[in-house]
C-alpha cells in the first residue's frame, strides 16, 4: 500500500509555483490518494453540517467553497493526465475510479445535514445582507445541490445515486473507446502514387507520424484532425480519401469491445431517468434549465434561423463544386470524401490561395507569440518561459504569467502536439483554480493548460499551422485567459465555472484578433525568410473568409440538431443511436455529401461527460455574443482600444460566474446582443443587412 510518506499526491509539493511533481507521479498512486482525500473531504463536510451554530454564509457557504482542497488537487492531476498523457495503467485506474468518484460526489451533494443548512439560508436569502457575489454563490450552490438530487428521498435518492455512478462508468468507457479507435488507426502510404496531390507540409507531418510509429520508410495518416483534414483536402487518390473518411466517421461504431453504440444508448436511457427524477420531460429540458437559452424552444429557434440560411448556401457551394468537376471532364457525384478536395480547388481558383504558401507564414512559434502579444496589448499580461520546469511530457512548455505590475498572475502550460496517449480535439483545463477563499485565508493563483493536437513537423523542421489550426490556438487561448484572468472571491464562481452557453464567449471572441491586419503583419512571418505576410495575401485571405461557410455551418448545425433530438426523446428506453441520427438527418434534410462535425458514436462532447450534452448549440449561441461583442472594438476604431479592453476584462474575462451572464454582457456592451453580426460574419445575410 502506498502511504502518505511515499505517495507524492499526498505530500506537500515543494515544486515551483506549486505545480504537481509530474516526474514522481505514477498511476498506482491515485487510488490510495483518492481514498485519503475523499475521507478528509467528507470529514470536512460532516463538520460543517454538525456545527451547533445556526447556519450563516461564512460557516456554511464560504466554508463549503473552501473545503476539499486535497481532493480537488488530486482530482485535477488525475483528470488532466487521463486526457493529455494516459497509459493502459492509468486507463484502468480511470475505469475503476469512475463510479467511486461519482459515489463521493453523491455523498457530498446528497448530504442531508449540509443541504438542510444551505436550504435554510437560501430560504432567507433576502434577509442575509449578502453582497452580490455572496448571493450569487449561495444561489449557485443551492441550485447545484438540488440538481444533484439533494431533495430526493429514500429509494428515489438511492436510485439516483446508482444512475450517476453508472453514468460515470459509461462516459469514461465512451471516451476510452474513441481513443482506442483513433490510436490504432493508420493509413500507411508507401508509394508516390499513394502520396499524389499531397503538398510538402502534409507529407512532412505524415512522415513524422510514421517515424513515431516505427515506420521510417513510409508515411502515415492518422485520425488526428491536423492530418486527416489535410489528407481529405489534397489527396488525389479518391479511393484512399474514402477509406480515410470512413475510418474517421466510423470511430466508435465497430463491433467488439470498443463499440460505443450500446454505451451511448444506455447513457441516453439513464439521462432520461435522471431528468424524470427532477420532473422534466426529457434530458434536454433538464440540461437547459441551467443555461442562458433556458428552453428547447429558444435553442431550436436559433438553430432553425441559421439552418434555413446555411442549407441553401451549401447547395450553392455544391453547384460550384459540380461545375469544377464537369470542367475537369469528370462525372462523379460529390460525396463526403470529395467535398474538401474540390472545395480547396475552387478556393484556389477564386482567391488564388495556396494552403502551402499560407502555412509558411504560420509557424507554431510565431502563432504562440501572436496570442501572447494580443494578451499583452489587451490585458497587460507577460508569459515568461520556465524551461527549467519539467511538465508531464517533453512537448509541454511551462510559462509564468505576470501582470502589468510584474506581479504573479498564474502558470500556463502549453501542450500543442498530437500523440497516441492524448485524446483528440483541443481543450483548456485547470490544475488549480483562482480563489481568494483559501483555507487559512489568502489567495490562490490559477494553473491553466491548453491542449491542442497539431501534427508535429519533422525533426529539425518547424511545425507549420493551417489558418484553421491558428484559429484553434486563439480559441483555446481565449479559454485559457478566462481561467488566468479570473478575479473572484470564491472558487465555485472562478474562471470558466460559468453557464455552458457563456463559456465559449471568451474563447470565440479571442479568435477575432487572429485576423486583425496589425496582428498578421507583426506575427505572420515566413518561416524561412522572416518576411511579413504580403498585404495582397492578407486581402485574399480576408476575401475568402466566408468561402465554404454554408458547408461548415451545415455540418455544425446538423450536429447540434441531432444532439437536441436525441436528448429530447422522452422514452425510458435508450434509442438505437444510429437510427435516431439517421431519422433526424432525414427530417432536417441534410444535403448529401456534407456530413456532420460529429456522428453520435464518437461525439465526445455529448457522451464522454455531460457538460455539452444537449449543449452543442452553445458555440452558435456564443457566436452571437462574440460577433456582437467584437463590434465594440470596431465601433471604438481600435482592436486594442484600452477602454473597451478594460470593460472586457472586468465583466467577461475576470468576472467568472460572479455575475449573471446576461448582466455581465450588458455591463460590457451596454446592451443585449443582437444576432445580425453573427449572420453577417458567416455570410448568411448580405453586408449592411
N, C-alpha and C positions, 0 to 999 in steps of 0.2 A: 504493500500500500504506500502510495506517495504521501508524504507527510508535509505539514506546513513548513518544516525546516528545509525540505528538499524540493518542494513544488514552487517554481518561480511565479506561478499565478497567485500564490498565497503569500508571497513575500512582499516587503516594501521594495518598490522599484527605484533604485538609485541611478536611473538612466537619465540622459539629457532630456529635459522637458517632460519627464515622466512618461516617456514612450515605453511600450511593452518591451521586455527583454527578448526580442524575437529569436535570437540565436540560442536561447536556453529552453524555449517552449516546445513541448512535444505533444502529440495527440493524446497520449496516455495521461497527461497532466489535467486534462479538462474534467473528466468525471469526478475525481475527488475534489477538485477546486469548486465545481458547481455544488457538490454536496455540502461543503463547508459554507459556501457563500449563501446558498439557499437557507440553510439553518440559521445563519446570522440574520438574514433578511427577515425571515418570519418572526424571529425573536424581537426584532425592532418593531414590526407591525403589531405583534401582541402587546408590546409595551405601550405603544400609542393608544391602542384600544382599551387597555386596562387602567389608564390613568384615573385617579379619583376625581381630579379637577374636571369641571364641565368642559365640553369641547369649545375650543377657541380656534381662531385662524392659526395662531402661532403653534399651539400644542398639537394640532391635528393636521391641518392642510400644509403648512410650511414644513412640519416635521415629516409628513409623508413624502413631500417633494425631496427632502434631504436624505432620506434613508435608503438603504440598499446599495451603497456605493461599491462595496466589494463585489456584489453580484453583478452590477452593471459593468464594472471593469472587466470581469471575466467574460461576460456575455458579449461585450464589444469586440474583444480579441477573437473570440470563437467564431462569431458570425462573419467577421471580416475575412479571417483566414479561410473559412469554409468556402467563401465566394472567390477569393483572389488567389489563393495558393493552397489548394486542397491536396489530399492524398487518399489512398484507399483506407488507411487507418483513421484519418480524420473524417472521412465519409461514414465509416462505421460508427464512430462516436456521434456524428450528427444524427444518424438514424436512431441510435439508442437513446439519445438525449431529447429528441424532439418531443415525445409525449411527456417526459419527465419535466421538461421546462414549461410545457403547456400546463401541466398539473400545478407547478409552482405559481404560474400566473393566475390560475383559478383560485389557489389558496389565498392569494393577495386580494383579488377583486371580488371574491365571494366571502370575505371575512366579515362575519355579521357584526362583530363589535366595532370594527373600524368603519364599516358603512353606516352603522347607526349614528356615529358621530358626524360623519360627512353629511348624511341626510338631514340631521338636526340643524347643522349650520346652514345648509342650503335652504331649508325652510325659513330661516330667519335672515337670509342674505341681505334684505333691505335694511335691517336694523343694526348691522355689524360695523358700519362706518368704514368699510373697506375702500382702499384705493382702487382705481380702475383695473390695475394689473392683478391685485389680490382677488377682486371679484371675478376676473376672467379665469384665474387659476381655480377658484372654488367651483365655478360653473363647469370647467373642463373636467376636473376630477370627478365631480358628481356624474357628469354625462358618461365618462369612461366606465365608471363602476356599474351604472345602470345597463349600459350596452354590453357589459361583460357578464351579466346575469345576476347582479347583486340582489335584485328584487325578486328573483325566483325563489321558490321554497321547496323543501323536501325532495321528492323524487324528480320533480321538474328540474331543479338545480343540479342534482346528481347527473341526470341525463345530459344536461347542457355541458357539464364538465367533461363527460365522456366524448361528446361531439367535438369539443375544442381540442382534446388530446388526440383524437383520431385525425382531425384536420391537420394538426401539426405533423403527424406521421406522413400523411398523404402529400402535403405540399413539399415536404423535404424530398420524398421519393420522386415527385414530378420533376423537380429541378435536377436531381441527380440523373434521372433518365435522359433528360435533354443533353446534359453534359456528356453522358456516355455515348450517345449517338454522334455528337459533334466531335468529340476527341478521337473516335475510332474511324471516322471517315477520311479517306484521302483519295483524290483523283490524281493518279500518277501519270505524268506526261513525259514521254521518253524520246519522242522524235520531233523534228522541226515541223512536220505536218500536224502534229497534235498541238504545237505551240502557235500555229498560224493565227495571225492577227493580233497577238498579244504584244503590247508595247514593252519597252525595256523595263519600265518600273514594275509591271506585273510579273515579268519573267524573273526579275531580281528577287521580288518578295516570294515567289513560288520556289525559287532556288533555295532561299534561306529556309523556307518551311521544310523542304526536302532534306537539307542538311541536318536540321533539328530532329528529323525523324529517321536519321540513319540511312538516307538515300542520296549519297553525294553525287551520283551520276544522273539524277533525274530532276524534274520539277514537280511540286505537289500543290494542288489546290485543296485547301481545307474549307470548312464551313464557317470560318471567321469572316465576318461581313467585309472586312478590308481586303479579302482575297476573292470571295465568291462573287461579289458585285462587280468588281473589275473584270473577272473572267466572263461573266454573263454579258458584260458591256462590249468586250473587244474580241472574244474568241470567234474565229471564222468557222470553227467546227460546230455546226448546228447539232450534230449528234452528241457531242460532248457537253454542249450547253444544256441540252435536255437532260442528260444524265446528271449533271451537277445540280440543275434546278430541282429535279425530282428528289434528290438526296436532301437538299436544303429544305424543301417544303414538306417533306415527309418525316422530319425528325419527330420522334415520339409516337410514330404511327406504325411500328413494325411489331409483328407478333413476337412474343418472348418476354424475357424478364424486364425489358426496358419499354414496354408498351404502355403509353400514357392514356390510352382511351378508357380503360376501366378505372384508372386513377382519377381522371377528371370527372368521369361520370359519378363516382362516389363523392367527390368533393362537392359537386353541384347539388347532389341529394342532401348532403349534410348541411350545406349552406342554406338550403330551403328550410330545413328543420330548424336551424339556428334563427332564421328570420321569423318563422311562425311562432317560435317561443317568445318573441318580443311583440307579437301581434301584427306583424307585417305580412302582406300577401305573398311577397317574394323577396329574394335576397337583394335585388336592385333597390327596392323601397327601403330596406334596412340600411344598405350602404349609403344611399344618397341622403339619408336623414342627417348625416354629418358632413355635408358639403355646402359650397356656395350655391350650387344648382338646386339642391333640395328635393327635386322630384324628377321622375322619369319624363314627365311631360316637358319640363324645361330642357333636359338633355336632348330628348328626341327632336324638339323644335330646332335647336341649334344644329344637330346632325342633319336633319332634313333640309334646313336652309342652305347648308354647304353642299350636301349631296346633290340637290336639284341643280346647282350651278356647275359642280365639278364633273358630273356624269356627261353632260353634252360636250364639255370641254375635252374630256378624254376621248370621246368619239371623234371630235375634230382632229385630235392628235393622231388617232389611229388612221384617219384618212391620209394624213401627211406621210405616215409610215407606208401605207399601201401604195401611195404614189411613188415613193422611193423604190419599193420592191419592184413595181412594174417597170420603172425606168431602168432597172438593172436586168430586165429580162427574166425575172423570177416570177413564179406563180404561187408561192406558198401562202398559206393563211398565217396571219400573225398570231403566234402562240406566246404563252407567258415567258418562255425562254428566249423569245425573239425580241420582245419589246425594247429592252435596254440596248440591245445590239443595233437595231435600226434607228432608235431614237438618238443615239450618240452620233450616227452618221448624218441624220437630219440636222442636229445641233451644229455639227462641224460645218455643214454646208451653209446654214443660215447665218451663223455668227462667226465663222472662221475660227473656231475654237478647237484646240488640240489639247486633250487632257494631259498628255505627257509634258507639253510645254507649260501648262498651268502648274502642274505639280512641282516643276523645277523651282518655282518661286515659293513653295511652301514646305521647306524642310522642317522637321519636327521642332528643332531648337528655336527656329525663328517664330513659329506659331506660339510656342511657350513664352518667348519674350513678348509677343504681342499681347497675350492675355494678362501677363504681369504688368505691362506698360499701361494697359487700359485700367487695371485696378489701381495703379499708382495715380493716374490722371483723374480718375473719378473719386477715389476714396482715400488717397494718400498712403496706400499700402506698399511696403517693400517685401520682396520674397528673397531671403538670404540663404543661399545653398549651404547645406551642412554635410559636406562629403565624408566627414569622419563618422557619421552616424549610419549604422547598418540597419536596414529595414528587413522585411521578411523575404525579399527576393533582390538579387543584384540589379534588376531593372528599375527598382523603385528609387526615386530621388526624394530626399528629405529637405524641406525648407523651413526656416523660422520666419514667421510673418511678423513684421513690425509696422506700427502706425506712424502717423505724421511726426509725432514727437520722439520717434525711435523706440517707444515702449513695446514690449512683447504683446502681441495680439493672439498668436496661436501657432500651430505647427501644421504644415501642409505636406502630404505625401502624394507624389505623382507617379502613378503606375500605368504606363501607356501602351505596353505591348501585349499582343495575344500570346497565349501559351495553353498547352493542353490541361494544365492544372487550374485554369481560371474559367469561370463561366463566361458566356458570350455577352455581348452588349456593352453598354457604358453606364456607369453609375457613380454617384457620390455617396459616401458613408462617413460615419464618425467613429473614432476610437474613444473620444471623450467630448462631451458637450459643455458649452459655456453655461456658467451659472454664477450667481453671487449669493447663493444659499448653501454653501458647502458646510459640512459638519465642522463645528467649532468656529464658524464664521469665515469670512474671506471669500475670494473669488477663484473660480477655476476657468482656465482658458481652454479653447477647443483644440482637438486634434482631428483633422479632416483628411480624407483620402478621396482622390479622383481616380477611377478606373476607366481606362479605355482599352480597346482591342485592336490597335493598329498593327498592320503587318510590318515586322521589323526589316529594315534594309540589310543587305548582305554585309558581312564583316568588313569594316573599313569604309563602308558606304553610308551616306545619310539615309534616314527614313524620310521619304517624301510623302506628304499628305495630299489627298484629294481635297477639293474645296469642301465637300461634304464632311470629310474627316476633320478639317479645320473647324467647321461649324460645330461638330460634335464636341471638340475640345472646348470651344467657347461655351457651349451649353452646359457641360458638366462643371466647368469652372464657375459658371453662374450659380449652380447649386453649392459649390464649394464656398463661394463668397457669402452665401446665405448662412452657412454654418460659421464661417470665420468672423463675420461682422456682427454676429448676434450680440446684443447688449440688453439682456433682460435679467430680472432678479431670480426667476425660478426655472429650473431645468425643464420641467414639463412644458414650458412655453418657449423653449430655446430653439433658435435656428430654424431647421426645416420641420419642426413639430407643428406644422400648420395644416389646415384643411387641404385635402388632396388636390382639389382643383385650383388652389392658390399656390401650391408648392412649385409648379412649373413656371410661374411668372418670373422669378429672379433668373432662372436658367435660360428661358427663351428670350427674355429681354436682353440678356447679355450677348446673345448671338448677333444682335444688330450692329455691334461695334466692329465685327469682323469685316463688314462690307463698307465701312466708312473709308473714303478715299485717303484720309490722312493716316489711318492705321495701315492700310495696304501699302502706301508709299513708304512708310517708315519700316515695315517689317516683312513685307512680301518681297524678298530679295533672292536673286538666283543663287542656287547653292554652289555654283562653280565660280561665277564672276563677282557676286555680291551686288550686281546691278539691281536697282529697284524695278518692280514690275512696271512695264510701259503703260503710259496713260491709255493708249488705244486698246490694250488688252483689258485694262480695268473697265473701260467703256463697253467692250464686248461682253465681259462678264456681267456687267450691270444690265445690258440689253437682254441677256439670256436668262436673267434670274427667274422669270416667270415661265420659261420653257418647260414643258412636260409637267406643269403643275396640276393639270387635270388628272393625269396618271397618278402622281404622288398623292394627291388629295383623295382620290377614289380609293386607293389602297389603304390609306389610313382610316378614312371614314367607314369603309366597309368593315374593317376590323373592329372599330368602335361599335358599330351597329350589331355585329354578331355578338360581341361582349354583352351589350344591353339585352339582346334577345335571349341568350341562354340564361342570364341571371334574372330575367323577368318571368321565366316559366314557373308556374305555381304547383306543378305536380310534385308529389312526395318522392316519386321515382326520378333518379337522375336520368337525363336523356342520353341517347346514343349521340355523342358529340359530333361525329362526322355527319350523321343525318341531320342533326339540328343546324350545323353550319351550312350544309347544302341547302336546307329549306330557307334559311334567311338570305343566303346569296341569291337564290331564285326569286324570293319576294322582292328584294330591292333592285333586281335586275343588274347585277354586277356585270359590266362589259366583259366580253370574252377576251382572254389574253392579258388581262391586267393583273389579276390576283389580289392578294391582301398582304399587308405588312406581316401578319402573324396568323397562322392557322391554329386552331384550338389545341391540337395535340402537343404543340411546343410553345404555346402562348404563356410564357413565364410571368408576364405582368399579372395575369389572372390567376395562375394556378401554382406558382412557386411561393406564394404568400397571398395575403388578402388585400394588400394596400391598393392595388389597381383593379380589383375585381368589381365589375360594374362601374369602372372608373377609367377605362382607357380614353374616354372622351376628354379627359382633363387637359390633354395637350392642346386641343382645339379651344376649350374654354379659356385656358391661359393665353392662347394666341390672340384672342380678342383683347385681353388685357395688355399683352406685351406690345402689340401693334399700336394700340391707342396710347400706351404709356410712352413709347419711344417718340411719338409725335410731340411730347412735351419738350424734348430736346430740339426737334426740328423747329418748333414754334419759338424757341429761345434763340435760334440761329447758330447754335454751337453744340456739337455732340458731346462736349465735355463741360457744358455750362455749369459753373460751380454751384449756383443756387438750386438748379434742378437736381444736380447730383447730391447735394446735401439733403434735399427732401427725399430723394430716392433711398439714400442710406438710412435716414431716420425712420421712415414709415414702411419701407419694404424689406431692405436687407438686414436691418438691425432689430426690427420690432418682434421677430418671431411670431408667436401666437398671442402676444400680449394685447394686441388689438384685434377686434373682429375684422375679417378680411375686407369686407366692403368699406368699412370705415377707414382702414389703412389705405386702401386705394384712393378713396376720396381725399384723404389728407395729403397724399402725394400729388394727385392730378387736379384736385379742386372740383371734381365732378365724377359722375359714374362713367364707366367705359362705354363706348359705342362699337358696334360690330363692323361698321363700314371700313375702318382702316385695315382690319384683317382681310376682308374680302378684296380690297384693292391690292394689298400685299401679295395675295395669291393670284391676282389677275382674273378674279372671278366676277368683277364688275368693272366697267370702263373707268379709266382715270378721270377724276373730277366728279364721279358719281357720288 
